[in-house]
Amino acid sequence: FIQMLRSAKKRDVLQLLRRAPEEARPFLVEAAVATQSVASLAALSDFLDFSQEPKSLLEKFLYAAAFSPRPSGELLQLVLDKLDGKQLAPEIWQTGMVAVGSLVGKLCQQKLCGLQQVVERGVETILRGLRGAQEEPKVVVSLLALGNARLPETIPTLLEHAEHGPMAVTTAATSALQRFPAAHISSKVKQVMRRIFHQKRKSYDKTCRLAAAEILLDNHPLPMDVINILLATTEMGTEVATFLLLKVQNSLH
């Protein structure tokens, strides 16, 4: 079906979407996203109305975009155009932000980061959402999107939220940092992770402390970090201590 759509013209794809029974539309939207031809993306642009379509269909489109294995810049452009300047339902905005982060990250993995202005627009959309977020859930979603994007230039922003944010925010930020490769886990990142794990400045949630410990243990750990983490397990619950001991043993192997 996708091969058929690749050779179809925009008007044919659009007619197919408009005339299809309601229960078949999610499948057709997913197939059109997978096709990623100029015609299919143009048809989706005309067909999808984010102010009127059912949430389920819009979420299907955004999920299909987010999970696309090799997305194009045109697909990211379409998602951004549909999100831009509209009053969206909260769940659609959240799914859209996470999808944008995923698309940016995959385009950069394809070495297309510096080649397309649409990637810069995607990053700015996420950062603008983070700056304008007044409610904690919106901050968390923006941080998850940055974790999906995995852009080194956003690490200082993630560190700030990891160390100084409320519980859900610190957990989201440290989880996002876990997704970066070892090359980007600098000494500064490790310093912040030490302060979080050892609770130098304030108390942190167990999940956040575990994420900080994993970052230290998974990225060329210093002997002193391993020793200090092992010493800290004597003051932690059995479950957490066992997890960290197994982590150290795996690193040794």
N, C-alpha and C positions, 0 to 999 in steps of 0.2 A: 504493500500500500504506500509506504514511504517512497519507494522507487517511482511509483506512478505519480505521486505528488511532485517529485523533483522535475518532472517534465511538463507539469501543468502550468497554465497561465494564471495570473492573479485573479481574473474574473471567474475562472472555473473553480479555483479553491474557495473564493469568497461565496460563490453560489452554493457550493457543497456545504459550507459552514452554515449558511443561512437557511437552507432547505432541509437540513438534517433534523431528524426527530431530537427532541430535547435530551433524551437519554444517551444519544450517540455523540453529542457535541463534545463532551470531555475527551473521548477517544480521538476525535478529529482534531481538536486543539493540540493534544499531545503529539499527534502525528505531524501536524504542521510545524510545531516547534522542532521536532526531531529532523524534519526535512531541511530546515534552515536555508531554503532557496530564497532568492530575492522576491519571487512571486508569493510564496507562502507567508513570508514575514509581512509583506505589504498587505496581503489579505487579512492576516491576523490584526494588523494595525487598524484596518477599517472595521473589522468585525467586533473587536473587543471594546466595549464601552464600560470603563471602570465606574461610572456613576449609575449604571443601570443593570449590568449583567449580574446574575446570581453569584454570591460569594464563592460557592463551590467551584464554579467554572473559572473564575479569576484565580483562585488558589491552585487549581489544576494547571493553568497556564504558568503561574510563577514557579510551582514545584518542577514542572517539566523543564523550564529554563534553568533553574538552579542545579538540577541533576544532569544537565546536558554534558556529556563527557568532553567534547571539544567545541565549545560555543564560539560563535563569531562575534565580532564587534557589532555587527548589525543587530544581533539578538539582544545584546546589552543595551544598545540604543533604543530598541523597541520597549524594553522593560522600563528604562529611565523615562522615556516619553510618556508612558502610561501612568507612571507614578508622579510625574512632575506637576506641581501646582494644583493638585486636586484634593478635595475633601474626601479622604478615604476612610473606610471602616478600619478600626484599630488593628484587627487581625490581618487585613489585607496589607496595611502599611508594614506591619511586622514581617510578614512573609516576604514582601517586596524588598525590604532592607536586607534580609538574610540572602535572598536570591541575588541581589546586586553584589554583595560581598563574595558570594560563590563564583559569580561570573567574572568579576575582576580578578580573583585569585587564579582561575583557570586560564584566563587570557594571558596573565603574566607568566604562568607556567609554560605557555606556548611561545614565550619570548615576544609577546605583542604589547607589553606594557608601554614602552616608549614610542610605539608606532601609531598609537591611536588616541586621539583626544578624548574619545568616549570613555576610556579607562580613567582619565583624570576627572572627568565629569562624574563617573561612578564613585570614586573615592571622595570627592567633594560632597556628593549627595549624602554619603554615610556620615562624614564628619559634620556636615550641617545639621543632620538629624541628631547627632550626639550633642552638639552645642546647644541646640534648641530644645532638648528634652527636659521637661520640667518634672516628669514622673519617672520613678525608678524603673518600671518595666521598659520604658522607651530607651533609657540609658543602657539597660542590659541587652536589648535587641541590637542596638548600634554597636556595642562591644562584640557581640556574637558575629555581626557582619564584618567587623574589622578582623576578627579571628579567621573568618572564611577567606578574606582577601590576602592575609599574610604579607602585608607590605612593610618592609623594614622601617620606613619613615613614620609609621604609626606606632612603633614600639614605645616612644616616650609617652604618648597619650595613654596607652594601655598600662604602663607602669604607674602613672599618676593615679589612675582609677583603681589599680590593684592595691596600692598602698594606702590610699586615703578615702576610698569610697565606703558606703554602707555595705552590709554583708553580701547581698545579692550581687552588687556591682563588683566587689572585690573578687568574688568567685567567678563571675563571667570574664573579668579581665585576665585573671591568672589562667583560666581555661583557654582563653584566646592565645596567650603567650605560649602555652604548651604546644601549639600547632606550628610554631616557627622551627625551622631547621637549626641545627647546632651552630651553623655559621653566624646566625644572628643573635645567639644568646651570649651577649657580651659580659664583661666583668661588671658593668653597671647593672645589667639585668640580674645577675647573680647576687649582687649586693642587696638589691631590693627583695629578692626571694629569701635571702638569709634573714632580713629584718622581719619579713612576714612569718616565716616558719618559726623563728625563735621569739616572735611577738615582742620585738624591741620597743615599739612605739605604741602599740595598742593590741587588744585581743582580736583574734581572727577566727573565723569559722573553721571547723575541722577540715571541710572540703577544700577550702582555700589553702590551708597550711599543707595539706597533702599534695596539692598541685604545685606549690612552691618547692616542696621537697623533691618531687619528681623532676622538675626542671633542673634542680641542682644535680640530681643523680644521673639524669639521662644525657647530660651535655658536658662530657669531659670533666667529671667531678674532681675537685681537689681532695686530697687525703683528709684535710682538716674538716671539710664539709661532711664527709662520710662519718668521721669520728663524732662530730657534734650532733649529727642526725641520730646516730646510734645512742649517744648519751641521752638525747631528748626522749627516746622511746621509753625510758624507765618511768617517765612521768605521764605517759599517754595511756589511753585505754588499750586493752588487749588486742582488739581488732585492728586498730590503727598501727600499733607497734608491730604486730605480725606482718601487716602489709609492707611496712617500711623495711623490716628485716628481710623479707623475701625479695624486695626490690634491690637491696644491697647484695644479697646472694646472687641474684641474676646478673648484676653488674660485674661481680667477681668472675662468674663463669664466662 
